[in-house]
């Protein structure tokens, strides 16, 4: 089962994997490939959505899911007057 993490728009994510090379790393938003490289991939989140970091080698595939959101309003602005 994939690991699911939360991140915010404008944060940067780096995906890497260890194991027997070559290891292919891809970062996807929904089903669109944003980065496709080997060993290390980095992306800055520009919009909300569901992102995936996928590491693949001849031994299998590992996936990390990331849900990117826009930070909400500070709690201090939600009080009654």
SEROLUM-137844 format. One record per residue: x, y, z of N, C-alpha, C, O, CB in turn; residue number from 1; residue in one letter. Coordinates in steps of 0.001 Angstrom, whole numbers, padded with zeros to 6 digits. Glycine has a CB too. Example, Ala and Ser with C-alpha at 12.3 -4.5 7.8 and 13.67 -1.06 7.14 Angstrom:
# residues 2
{pakol {013190,-005690,007800},{012300,-004500,007800},{013200,-003300,007800},{014236,-003319,008465},{011308,-004473,009046},1,'A'}
{pakol {012850,-002250,007080},{013670,-001060,007140},{012900,000030,007870},{013409,001138,008039},{014084,-000598,005725},2,'S'}
//
This chain:
# residues 81
{pakol {000848,-001182,000000},{000000,000000,000000},{000892,001243,000000},{001850,001304,000770},{-000964,-000001,001228},1,'X'}
{pakol {000595,002242,-000853},{001424,003438,-000935},{001358,004268,000342},{000352,004260,001052},{001000,004283,-002120},2,'X'}
{pakol {002436,004976,000621},{002472,005935,001713},{001858,007227,001196},{002180,007659,000089},{003935,006161,002243},3,'X'}
{pakol {000976,007855,001980},{000352,009112,001573},{000828,010213,002509},{000743,010079,003730},{-001206,009003,001583},4,'X'}
{pakol {001324,011293,001940},{001784,012442,002707},{001067,013683,002219},{000489,013696,001132},{003315,012612,002594},5,'X'}
{pakol {001109,014733,003039},{000541,016022,002650},{001668,017022,002449},{002688,016975,003136},{-000466,016536,003717},6,'X'}
{pakol {001471,017925,001500},{002420,019001,001249},{001622,020220,000824},{000425,020130,000553},{003478,018601,000161},7,'X'}
{pakol {002296,021358,000770},{001648,022607,000390},{002179,023106,-000944},{003312,022819,-001327},{001852,023668,001469},8,'X'}
{pakol {001330,023865,-001646},{001754,024508,-002889},{002979,025358,-002584},{003018,026021,-001547},{000603,025375,-003512},9,'X'}
{pakol {003952,025356,-003436},{005237,026061,-003401},{006317,025272,-002658},{007484,025664,-002698},{005061,027422,-002747},10,'X'}
{pakol {005967,024172,-001981},{006995,023322,-001391},{007687,022526,-002491},{007137,022320,-003574},{006386,022373,-000326},11,'X'}
{pakol {008892,022088,-002192},{009665,021281,-003134},{009764,019853,-002609},{009882,019633,-001404},{011081,021885,-003356},12,'X'}
{pakol {009716,018895,-003514},{009836,017498,-003130},{010952,016856,-003935},{011069,017071,-005141},{008503,016746,-003340},13,'X'}
{pakol {011768,016065,-003254},{012798,015283,-003913},{012497,013816,-003695},{012277,013382,-002564},{014209,015647,-003388},14,'X'}
{pakol {012487,013055,-004767},{012283,011615,-004694},{013590,010919,-005029},{014251,011247,-006014},{011150,011158,-005651},15,'X'}
{pakol {013949,009964,-004203},{015140,009172,-004475},{014881,007746,-004027},{013928,007482,-003294},{016388,009762,-003764},16,'X'}
{pakol {015716,006842,-004461},{015583,005438,-004082},{016956,004809,-004031},{017872,005227,-004740},{014668,004672,-005067},17,'X'}
{pakol {017093,003806,-003190},{018346,003069,-003128},{018079,001632,-003550},{016974,001116,-003387},{018970,003129,-001702},18,'X'}
{pakol {019084,001014,-004080},{018952,-000364,-004533},{019887,-000609,-005700},{020787,000186,-005972},{017498,-000677,-004930},19,'X'}
{pakol {019665,-001713,-006382},{020501,-002067,-007524},{020132,-001221,-008737},{018985,-001250,-009183},{020363,-003562,-007852},20,'X'}
{pakol {021090,-000466,-009278},{020800,000364,-010452},{020577,-000490,-011692},{021007,-001643,-011730},{021941,001353,-010699},21,'X'}
{pakol {019918,000050,-012699},{019363,001406,-012703},{018008,001455,-012001},{017218,000514,-012076},{019226,001919,-014139},22,'X'}
{pakol {017757,002568,-011321},{016456,002830,-010703},{015884,004055,-011410},{016508,005115,-011446},{016575,003059,-009128},23,'X'}
{pakol {014718,003895,-011956},{014050,004993,-012668},{013070,005656,-011712},{012281,004989,-011043},{013314,004479,-013958},24,'X'}
{pakol {013137,006988,-011659},{012283,007774,-010775},{011395,008660,-011641},{011871,009345,-012546},{013132,008630,-009771},25,'X'}
{pakol {010099,008637,-011349},{009165,009519,-012043},{008303,010230,-011009},{007911,009641,-010002},{008282,008724,-013053},26,'X'}
{pakol {008013,011504,-011267},{007059,012254,-010463},{005894,012574,-011380},{006071,013137,-012460},{007697,013563,-009840},27,'X'}
{pakol {004686,012204,-010929},{003483,012394,-011726},{002477,013251,-010983},{002387,013189,-009757},{002863,011050,-012090},28,'X'}
{pakol {001725,014048,-011716},{000542,014728,-011183},{-000632,014117,-011905},{-000757,014217,-013126},{000601,016307,-011377},29,'X'}
{pakol {-001497,013480,-011128},{-002560,012666,-011689},{-001891,011633,-012601},{-001143,010803,-012086},{-003622,013545,-012471},30,'X'}
{pakol {-002102,011628,-013881},{-001426,010653,-014741},{-000408,011316,-015674},{000092,010674,-016598},{-002454,009883,-015564},31,'X'}
{pakol {-000099,012594,-015439},{000852,013328,-016266},{002253,013254,-015662},{002440,013592,-014493},{000412,014795,-016423},32,'X'}
{pakol {003227,012819,-016438},{004609,012728,-015969},{005228,014125,-015964},{005274,014793,-016998},{005442,011756,-016863},33,'X'}
{pakol {005706,014566,-014787},{006363,015859,-014655},{007877,015728,-014755},{008544,016584,-015337},{005984,016509,-013336},34,'X'}
{pakol {008418,014648,-014183},{009862,014385,-014188},{010048,012901,-014403},{009335,012090,-013812},{010552,014857,-012855},35,'X'}
{pakol {011008,012536,-015253},{011327,011125,-015494},{012839,011028,-015643},{013401,011476,-016643},{010583,010560,-016776},36,'X'}
{pakol {013499,010439,-014638},{014956,010423,-014621},{015433,009174,-013886},{014638,008275,-013611},{015520,011709,-013952},37,'X'}
{pakol {016714,009113,-013569},{017239,008006,-012774},{017813,008545,-011467},{018396,009628,-011424},{018319,007219,-013564},38,'X'}
{pakol {017636,007769,-010414},{018225,007976,-009090},{017675,009125,-008254},{017505,008940,-007049},{019643,008185,-009252},39,'X'}
{pakol {017384,010303,-008814},{016934,011445,-008024},{016080,012361,-008887},{016473,012712,-010000},{018136,012217,-007434},40,'X'}
{pakol {014903,012754,-008376},{014019,013658,-009111},{013491,014709,-008145},{013177,014402,-006996},{012844,012879,-009787},41,'X'}
{pakol {013394,015951,-008615},{012921,017051,-007778},{011864,017838,-008535},{011972,018058,-009741},{014094,017975,-007354},42,'X'}
{pakol {010828,018260,-007794},{009783,019091,-008383},{009283,020065,-007324},{009235,019733,-006139},{008612,018220,-008940},43,'X'}
{pakol {008906,021286,-007761},{008258,022256,-006873},{006770,022235,-007214},{006385,022366,-008375},{008876,023717,-007034},44,'X'}
{pakol {005942,022068,-006186},{004500,021994,-006403},{003962,023369,-006768},{004148,024332,-006024},{003782,021447,-005149},45,'X'}
{pakol {003294,023460,-007916},{002758,024730,-008406},{001240,024821,-008259},{000666,025906,-008350},{003140,024923,-009861},46,'X'}
{pakol {000594,023676,-008031},{-000859,023682,-007874},{-001302,022500,-007037},{-000571,021524,-006867},{-001555,023658,-009239},47,'X'}
{pakol {-002539,022610,-006510},{-003101,021522,-005721},{-003276,020282,-006585},{-003359,020369,-007810},{-004444,021938,-005100},48,'X'}
{pakol {-003330,019138,-005937},{-003603,017913,-006670},{-002971,016704,-006020},{-002395,016786,-004935},{-003120,018038,-008081},49,'X'}
{pakol {-003088,015594,-006696},{-002522,014332,-006247},{-001268,014042,-007056},{-001314,013944,-008282},{-003548,013177,-006381},50,'X'}
{pakol {-000159,013907,-006363},{001132,013646,-006983},{001625,012269,-006543},{001237,011767,-005488},{002163,014751,-006612},51,'X'}
{pakol {002478,011669,-007356},{003069,010374,-007029},{004547,010403,-007352},{004972,010984,-008351},{002367,009230,-007794},52,'X'}
{pakol {005323,009764,-006490},{006730,009508,-006750},{006837,008008,-006966},{006519,007223,-006073},{007666,010013,-005568},53,'X'}
{pakol {007285,007609,-008148},{007322,006195,-008521},{008768,005794,-008804},{009415,006359,-009686},{006415,005916,-009762},54,'X'}
{pakol {009266,004820,-008054},{010613,004288,-008258},{010482,002881,-008823},{009770,002046,-008267},{011440,004286,-006923},55,'X'}
{pakol {011179,002620,-009940},{011064,001329,-010614},{012450,000789,-010947},{013314,001510,-011446},{010210,001455,-011897},56,'X'}
{pakol {012641,-000491,-010659},{013853,-001195,-011069},{013440,-002578,-011544},{012253,-002904,-011568},{014899,-001281,-009898},57,'X'}
{pakol {014410,-003382,-011919},{014073,-004735,-012379},{013498,-005582,-011246},{012946,-006653,-011501},{015313,-005422,-012964},58,'X'}
{pakol {013618,-005121,-009999},{013116,-005873,-008862},{011704,-005476,-008445},{011098,-006145,-007607},{014041,-005701,-007706},59,'X'}
{pakol {011170,-004394,-009020},{009809,-003996,-008677},{009617,-002500,-008689},{010454,-001748,-009188},{009442,-004530,-007335},60,'X'}
{pakol {008484,-002079,-008123},{008075,-000676,-008118},{007645,-000280,-006708},{007019,-001065,-005996},{006924,-000429,-009133},61,'X'}
{pakol {007992,000954,-006311},{007556,001513,-005043},{006929,002867,-005337},{007437,003622,-006165},{008743,001637,-004025},62,'X'}
{pakol {005822,003177,-004658},{005079,004406,-004922},{004876,005175,-003624},{004546,004591,-002592},{003719,004095,-005586},63,'X'}
{pakol {005078,006498,-003683},{004739,007382,-002580},{003722,008376,-003117},{003971,009041,-004122},{006012,008107,-001992},64,'X'}
{pakol {002573,008482,-002450},{001518,009409,-002860},{001636,010685,-002043},{001890,010631,-000840},{000108,008772,-002688},65,'X'}
{pakol {001452,011839,-002692},{001507,013135,-002019},{000265,013920,-002403},{-000025,014087,-003587},{002808,013921,-002393},66,'X'}
{pakol {-000470,014403,-001406},{-001629,015259,-001638},{-001178,016682,-001374},{-000768,017003,-000259},{-002855,014858,-000726},67,'X'}
{pakol {-001246,017545,-002386},{-000794,018922,-002267},{-002012,019822,-002130},{-002949,019757,-002926},{000073,019338,-003487},68,'X'}
{pakol {-001976,020684,-001079},{-003094,021587,-000811},{-002578,023009,-000672},{-001389,023229,-000443},{-003858,021159,000463},69,'X'}
{pakol {-003482,023975,-000812},{-003153,025378,-000563},{-003379,025613,000919},{-004423,025230,001447},{-004022,026365,-001453},70,'X'}
{pakol {-002414,026241,001612},{-002597,026490,003041},{-003856,027305,003300},{-004168,028232,002553},{-001379,027211,003617},71,'X'}
{pakol {-004579,026956,004364},{-005815,027663,004717},{-005533,028977,005419},{-004381,029327,005676},{-006688,026791,005602},72,'X'}
{pakol {-006583,029687,005718},{-006470,030946,006447},{-006004,030668,007867},{-006343,029628,008431},{-007819,031708,006453},73,'X'}
{pakol {-005235,031573,008453},{-004811,031387,009847},{-006016,031311,010776},{-007023,031990,010573},{-003880,032531,010286},74,'X'}
{pakol {-005891,030469,011800},{-006989,030291,012763},{-007388,031594,013421},{-008557,031749,013776},{-006598,029287,013830},75,'X'}
{pakol {-006475,032544,013604},{-006769,033816,014273},{-007842,034612,013538},{-008535,035412,014165},{-005501,034653,014390},76,'X'}
{pakol {-008001,034419,012237},{-009008,035150,011459},{-010397,034536,011579},{-011345,035086,011019},{-008603,035198,010001},77,'X'}
{pakol {-010552,033445,012270},{-011842,032750,012359},{-012569,033010,013664},{-013515,032284,013972},{-011641,031272,012193},78,'X'}
{pakol {-012169,034029,014467},{-012843,034257,015744},{-014020,035210,015561},{-014073,035974,014598},{-011856,034817,016785},79,'X'}
{pakol {-014965,035151,016504},{-016153,036019,016461},{-015830,037384,017024},{-014984,037509,017909},{-017322,035391,017240},80,'X'}
{pakol {-016507,038427,016511},{-016303,039784,017009},{-017407,040141,017957},{-017425,041249,018494},{-016237,040794,015864},81,'X'}
//
